[in-house]
Amino acid sequence: MTKNNRFLTPARLMVGALCLASLSACTTLVVGGALTGAMVAVDRRSSGAQLDDQGIELRGSNRLRDQMGNRARVSVTSYNRHVLLTGEAASEAAKAEAGEILKSMDNVGPIYNELGVTNSPSFTEKASDSLLTGRVKAGLVEIRELSTNAFKVVSERGTVYLMGRVTQKEADMATEVARTTKGAMRVVRVMEILSEEELARLPVAR
């Protein structure tokens, strides 16, 4: 198995969409299966995965900037080696190239290329996304059943991306928070789903 896809095997990936008229935001599902491992503090990732995530974000951002210049503005977010690309690309070809650059890196698992082929956002749009992320995080904190450290929240052009290692119940609760948050137009779930038994086996489950 090659270095670029060895993390794909344990994950049962599912991509779907749920857009109900009664919802305030459209929800897209990009859900991975369960992966088990040790934790540091209350983080559900192993210490190795946390270090890999930091390295992927730093090295990925540097490579994209060096190789693509002004053809793309890309934010790299990694959680348990699942990599989310958000931002803008000048063309479909540039978008695909950004994904290939990340794919060539060591320790990178599934890549979710959510780059928009559009112009860079205005300062107002960026500020709105930052505010939206803050609102969603605040909403998650208010739910006592949720471990906020199990989630990573990213917002781009009104779309909220939820990453993490969570149970189906936790994923659904977090999605409800995000989709009902003011300013959210769409919710994309990029998560690894753990069973209750797998969660209980983690050294620190909450």
BALOBA-1460 file (C-alpha; in Angstrom, 3 decimals):
// residues 206
<rec num="1" residu="m" x="0.000" y="0.000" z="0.000"/>
<rec num="2" residu="t" x="1.405" y="3.403" z="-0.886"/>
<rec num="3" residu="k" x="2.186" y="6.101" z="1.631"/>
<rec num="4" residu="n" x="-0.648" y="8.266" z="0.340"/>
<rec num="5" residu="n" x="-3.540" y="5.888" z="0.862"/>
<rec num="6" residu="r" x="-2.586" y="3.741" z="3.818"/>
<rec num="7" residu="f" x="-4.908" y="5.711" z="6.080"/>
<rec num="8" residu="l" x="-7.887" y="5.158" z="3.799"/>
<rec num="9" residu="t" x="-8.317" y="1.451" z="4.520"/>
<rec num="10" residu="p" x="-9.712" y="1.694" z="8.109"/>
<rec num="11" residu="a" x="-12.137" y="4.424" z="7.214"/>
<rec num="12" residu="r" x="-15.541" y="3.574" z="5.823"/>
<rec num="13" residu="l" x="-16.080" y="6.789" z="3.919"/>
<rec num="14" residu="m" x="-19.565" y="7.960" z="3.051"/>
<rec num="15" residu="v" x="-20.517" y="11.034" z="1.095"/>
<rec num="16" residu="g" x="-24.087" y="12.217" z="0.943"/>
<rec num="17" residu="a" x="-26.271" y="15.270" z="1.188"/>
<rec num="18" residu="l" x="-29.218" y="16.265" z="3.304"/>
<rec num="19" residu="c" x="-31.022" y="19.435" z="2.275"/>
<rec num="20" residu="l" x="-34.439" y="19.664" z="3.894"/>
<rec num="21" residu="a" x="-36.708" y="22.621" z="3.398"/>
<rec num="22" residu="s" x="-37.303" y="22.861" z="7.133"/>
<rec num="23" residu="l" x="-33.605" y="23.299" z="7.912"/>
<rec num="24" residu="s" x="-32.031" y="26.721" z="8.162"/>
<rec num="25" residu="a" x="-28.836" y="25.413" z="6.553"/>
<rec num="26" residu="c" x="-28.097" y="22.666" z="4.064"/>
<rec num="27" residu="t" x="-26.096" y="19.799" z="5.578"/>
<rec num="28" residu="t" x="-23.572" y="17.742" z="3.613"/>
<rec num="29" residu="l" x="-22.209" y="14.526" z="5.070"/>
<rec num="30" residu="v" x="-18.612" y="13.453" z="4.545"/>
<rec num="31" residu="v" x="-18.269" y="10.842" z="7.255"/>
<rec num="32" residu="g" x="-15.414" y="8.453" z="7.989"/>
<rec num="33" residu="g" x="-15.515" y="5.233" z="9.967"/>
<rec num="34" residu="a" x="-13.990" y="4.676" z="13.364"/>
<rec num="35" residu="l" x="-10.284" y="4.672" z="14.085"/>
<rec num="36" residu="t" x="-9.077" y="3.896" z="17.578"/>
<rec num="37" residu="g" x="-5.982" y="5.164" z="19.362"/>
<rec num="38" residu="a" x="-4.531" y="6.660" z="22.514"/>
<rec num="39" residu="m" x="-5.270" y="10.194" z="23.596"/>
<rec num="40" residu="v" x="-3.377" y="13.125" z="25.007"/>
<rec num="41" residu="a" x="-5.349" y="14.937" z="27.723"/>
<rec num="42" residu="v" x="-8.957" y="15.044" z="26.452"/>
<rec num="43" residu="d" x="-8.029" y="14.993" z="22.769"/>
<rec num="44" residu="r" x="-9.351" y="11.900" z="21.002"/>
<rec num="45" residu="r" x="-6.371" y="11.793" z="18.658"/>
<rec num="46" residu="s" x="-3.140" y="9.980" z="19.470"/>
<rec num="47" residu="s" x="-0.095" y="12.102" z="20.253"/>
<rec num="48" residu="g" x="1.384" y="10.998" z="16.930"/>
<rec num="49" residu="a" x="-1.721" y="12.082" z="15.034"/>
<rec num="50" residu="q" x="-1.685" y="15.471" z="16.737"/>
<rec num="51" residu="l" x="1.930" y="16.025" z="15.702"/>
<rec num="52" residu="d" x="1.168" y="14.832" z="12.180"/>
<rec num="53" residu="d" x="-1.784" y="17.227" z="11.969"/>
<rec num="54" residu="q" x="0.410" y="20.169" z="12.939"/>
<rec num="55" residu="g" x="3.032" y="19.152" z="10.399"/>
<rec num="56" residu="i" x="0.497" y="18.616" z="7.621"/>
<rec num="57" residu="e" x="-1.021" y="22.053" z="8.151"/>
<rec num="58" residu="l" x="2.356" y="23.811" z="8.255"/>
<rec num="59" residu="r" x="4.090" y="21.938" z="5.443"/>
<rec num="60" residu="g" x="0.967" y="21.840" z="3.311"/>
<rec num="61" residu="s" x="0.410" y="25.582" z="3.574"/>
<rec num="62" residu="n" x="4.048" y="26.282" z="2.725"/>
<rec num="63" residu="r" x="4.056" y="23.972" z="-0.297"/>
<rec num="64" residu="l" x="0.826" y="25.383" z="-1.651"/>
<rec num="65" residu="r" x="2.070" y="28.940" z="-1.279"/>
<rec num="66" residu="d" x="5.420" y="28.146" z="-2.917"/>
<rec num="67" residu="q" x="4.034" y="26.079" z="-5.796"/>
<rec num="68" residu="m" x="0.767" y="27.864" z="-6.552"/>
<rec num="69" residu="g" x="1.480" y="31.498" z="-5.786"/>
<rec num="70" residu="n" x="-1.535" y="33.693" z="-6.474"/>
<rec num="71" residu="r" x="-3.421" y="30.961" z="-8.339"/>
<rec num="72" residu="a" x="-5.003" y="29.799" z="-5.091"/>
<rec num="73" residu="r" x="-5.651" y="30.902" z="-1.523"/>
<rec num="74" residu="v" x="-5.821" y="27.699" z="0.488"/>
<rec num="75" residu="s" x="-6.380" y="27.014" z="4.171"/>
<rec num="76" residu="v" x="-5.211" y="23.554" z="5.248"/>
<rec num="77" residu="t" x="-6.959" y="21.970" z="8.230"/>
<rec num="78" residu="s" x="-5.987" y="18.494" z="9.418"/>
<rec num="79" residu="y" x="-7.716" y="16.389" z="12.070"/>
<rec num="80" residu="n" x="-6.445" y="12.860" z="12.662"/>
<rec num="81" residu="r" x="-4.768" y="13.080" z="9.242"/>
<rec num="82" residu="h" x="-8.062" y="13.841" z="7.492"/>
<rec num="83" residu="v" x="-7.274" y="16.973" z="5.503"/>
<rec num="84" residu="l" x="-9.752" y="19.710" z="4.598"/>
<rec num="85" residu="l" x="-8.875" y="22.302" z="1.950"/>
<rec num="86" residu="t" x="-10.890" y="25.514" z="1.980"/>
<rec num="87" residu="g" x="-10.438" y="28.815" z="0.211"/>
<rec num="88" residu="e" x="-10.376" y="29.791" z="-3.448"/>
<rec num="89" residu="a" x="-8.692" y="28.629" z="-6.641"/>
<rec num="90" residu="a" x="-8.412" y="30.535" z="-9.902"/>
<rec num="91" residu="s" x="-9.621" y="27.552" z="-11.960"/>
<rec num="92" residu="e" x="-10.730" y="23.931" z="-11.722"/>
<rec num="93" residu="a" x="-7.220" y="22.935" z="-12.786"/>
<rec num="94" residu="a" x="-5.708" y="24.946" z="-9.932"/>
<rec num="95" residu="k" x="-8.159" y="23.360" z="-7.494"/>
<rec num="96" residu="a" x="-7.165" y="19.868" z="-8.623"/>
<rec num="97" residu="e" x="-3.475" y="20.773" z="-8.451"/>
<rec num="98" residu="a" x="-3.830" y="21.868" z="-4.832"/>
<rec num="99" residu="g" x="-5.298" y="18.493" z="-3.959"/>
<rec num="100" residu="e" x="-2.467" y="16.668" z="-5.716"/>
<rec num="101" residu="i" x="0.138" y="18.693" z="-3.830"/>
<rec num="102" residu="l" x="-1.337" y="17.603" z="-0.498"/>
<rec num="103" residu="k" x="-1.778" y="14.027" z="-1.716"/>
<rec num="104" residu="s" x="1.962" y="13.774" z="-2.385"/>
<rec num="105" residu="m" x="2.837" y="14.517" z="1.247"/>
<rec num="106" residu="d" x="3.692" y="11.895" z="3.863"/>
<rec num="107" residu="n" x="1.131" y="10.876" z="6.507"/>
<rec num="108" residu="v" x="-1.812" y="12.442" z="4.668"/>
<rec num="109" residu="g" x="-5.060" y="10.477" z="4.803"/>
<rec num="110" residu="p" x="-8.332" y="11.344" z="3.039"/>
<rec num="111" residu="i" x="-8.403" y="14.778" z="1.403"/>
<rec num="112" residu="y" x="-11.614" y="16.807" z="1.217"/>
<rec num="113" residu="n" x="-11.069" y="19.461" z="-1.442"/>
<rec num="114" residu="e" x="-13.658" y="22.161" z="-0.764"/>
<rec num="115" residu="l" x="-11.892" y="24.934" z="-2.668"/>
<rec num="116" residu="g" x="-14.222" y="27.272" z="-4.493"/>
<rec num="117" residu="v" x="-13.396" y="28.390" z="-8.019"/>
<rec num="118" residu="t" x="-14.017" y="32.059" z="-7.403"/>
<rec num="119" residu="n" x="-12.371" y="35.335" z="-6.487"/>
<rec num="120" residu="s" x="-10.851" y="35.846" z="-3.057"/>
<rec num="121" residu="p" x="-13.368" y="36.925" z="-0.405"/>
<rec num="122" residu="s" x="-13.583" y="40.490" z="0.786"/>
<rec num="123" residu="f" x="-12.484" y="41.579" z="4.243"/>
<rec num="124" residu="t" x="-16.142" y="41.686" z="5.266"/>
<rec num="125" residu="e" x="-16.689" y="38.089" z="4.142"/>
<rec num="126" residu="k" x="-13.610" y="36.909" z="6.040"/>
<rec num="127" residu="a" x="-14.781" y="38.711" z="9.170"/>
<rec num="128" residu="s" x="-18.223" y="37.130" z="8.820"/>
<rec num="129" residu="d" x="-16.687" y="33.663" z="8.586"/>
<rec num="130" residu="s" x="-14.594" y="34.265" z="11.705"/>
<rec num="131" residu="l" x="-17.675" y="35.433" z="13.563"/>
<rec num="132" residu="l" x="-19.622" y="32.395" z="12.369"/>
<rec num="133" residu="t" x="-16.908" y="30.020" z="13.599"/>
<rec num="134" residu="g" x="-16.972" y="31.709" z="16.991"/>
<rec num="135" residu="r" x="-20.738" y="31.423" z="17.229"/>
<rec num="136" residu="v" x="-20.687" y="27.715" z="16.397"/>
<rec num="137" residu="k" x="-17.940" y="27.018" z="18.943"/>
<rec num="138" residu="a" x="-19.879" y="28.921" z="21.581"/>
<rec num="139" residu="g" x="-22.961" y="26.879" z="20.754"/>
<rec num="140" residu="l" x="-21.046" y="23.621" z="21.132"/>
<rec num="141" residu="v" x="-19.757" y="24.681" z="24.545"/>
<rec num="142" residu="e" x="-23.333" y="25.132" z="25.736"/>
<rec num="143" residu="i" x="-24.178" y="21.467" z="25.045"/>
<rec num="144" residu="r" x="-23.069" y="19.580" z="28.153"/>
<rec num="145" residu="e" x="-23.155" y="16.215" z="26.381"/>
<rec num="146" residu="l" x="-20.507" y="17.332" z="23.895"/>
<rec num="147" residu="s" x="-16.745" y="17.338" z="24.320"/>
<rec num="148" residu="t" x="-15.723" y="20.459" z="22.424"/>
<rec num="149" residu="n" x="-12.139" y="19.185" z="22.139"/>
<rec num="150" residu="a" x="-13.465" y="16.379" z="19.946"/>
<rec num="151" residu="f" x="-14.424" y="18.907" z="17.250"/>
<rec num="152" residu="k" x="-12.665" y="21.326" z="14.952"/>
<rec num="153" residu="v" x="-14.766" y="24.055" z="13.330"/>
<rec num="154" residu="v" x="-13.895" y="25.856" z="10.085"/>
<rec num="155" residu="s" x="-16.062" y="28.394" z="8.244"/>
<rec num="156" residu="e" x="-15.701" y="29.536" z="4.640"/>
<rec num="157" residu="r" x="-18.160" y="31.727" z="2.701"/>
<rec num="158" residu="g" x="-20.993" y="30.873" z="5.087"/>
<rec num="159" residu="t" x="-20.310" y="27.128" z="5.043"/>
<rec num="160" residu="v" x="-19.485" y="25.507" z="8.386"/>
<rec num="161" residu="y" x="-17.180" y="22.481" z="8.318"/>
<rec num="162" residu="l" x="-17.273" y="20.154" z="11.327"/>
<rec num="163" residu="m" x="-14.313" y="17.823" z="11.833"/>
<rec num="164" residu="g" x="-13.653" y="15.373" z="14.647"/>
<rec num="165" residu="r" x="-13.782" y="11.854" z="16.088"/>
<rec num="166" residu="v" x="-17.278" y="11.536" z="17.503"/>
<rec num="167" residu="t" x="-20.242" y="9.233" z="17.948"/>
<rec num="168" residu="q" x="-23.257" y="9.480" z="15.663"/>
<rec num="169" residu="k" x="-25.221" y="11.127" z="18.470"/>
<rec num="170" residu="e" x="-22.503" y="13.731" z="19.003"/>
<rec num="171" residu="a" x="-22.275" y="14.382" z="15.262"/>
<rec num="172" residu="d" x="-26.017" y="14.950" z="15.057"/>
<rec num="173" residu="m" x="-26.058" y="17.297" z="18.054"/>
<rec num="174" residu="a" x="-23.151" y="19.331" z="16.694"/>
<rec num="175" residu="t" x="-24.802" y="19.528" z="13.281"/>
<rec num="176" residu="e" x="-27.990" y="20.834" z="14.869"/>
<rec num="177" residu="v" x="-25.990" y="23.542" z="16.636"/>
<rec num="178" residu="a" x="-24.164" y="24.545" z="13.455"/>
<rec num="179" residu="r" x="-27.157" y="24.572" z="11.119"/>
<rec num="180" residu="t" x="-29.198" y="26.757" z="13.482"/>
<rec num="181" residu="t" x="-26.375" y="29.230" z="14.079"/>
<rec num="182" residu="k" x="-26.946" y="32.693" z="12.665"/>
<rec num="183" residu="g" x="-25.078" y="33.138" z="9.394"/>
<rec num="184" residu="a" x="-24.717" y="29.427" z="8.575"/>
<rec num="185" residu="m" x="-25.862" y="28.708" z="5.027"/>
<rec num="186" residu="r" x="-24.537" y="25.156" z="4.772"/>
<rec num="187" residu="v" x="-23.005" y="22.571" z="7.102"/>
<rec num="188" residu="v" x="-20.452" y="19.999" z="5.933"/>
<rec num="189" residu="r" x="-19.561" y="17.130" z="8.261"/>
<rec num="190" residu="v" x="-16.041" y="15.746" z="7.837"/>
<rec num="191" residu="m" x="-15.977" y="13.303" z="10.726"/>
<rec num="192" residu="e" x="-14.826" y="9.887" z="11.850"/>
<rec num="193" residu="i" x="-17.747" y="8.141" z="13.499"/>
<rec num="194" residu="l" x="-17.005" y="6.088" z="16.619"/>
<rec num="195" residu="s" x="-19.382" y="3.562" z="18.109"/>
<rec num="196" residu="e" x="-20.267" y="3.986" z="21.779"/>
<rec num="197" residu="e" x="-18.111" y="0.928" z="22.527"/>
<rec num="198" residu="e" x="-15.117" y="2.392" z="20.703"/>
<rec num="199" residu="l" x="-15.556" y="5.687" z="22.523"/>
<rec num="200" residu="a" x="-15.690" y="3.897" z="25.873"/>
<rec num="201" residu="r" x="-12.392" y="2.142" z="25.107"/>
<rec num="202" residu="l" x="-10.550" y="5.423" z="24.689"/>
<rec num="203" residu="p" x="-8.397" y="6.278" z="27.746"/>
<rec num="204" residu="v" x="-10.360" y="9.516" z="28.251"/>
<rec num="205" residu="a" x="-13.778" y="9.476" z="26.647"/>
<rec num="206" residu="r" x="-15.080" y="12.935" z="27.505"/>
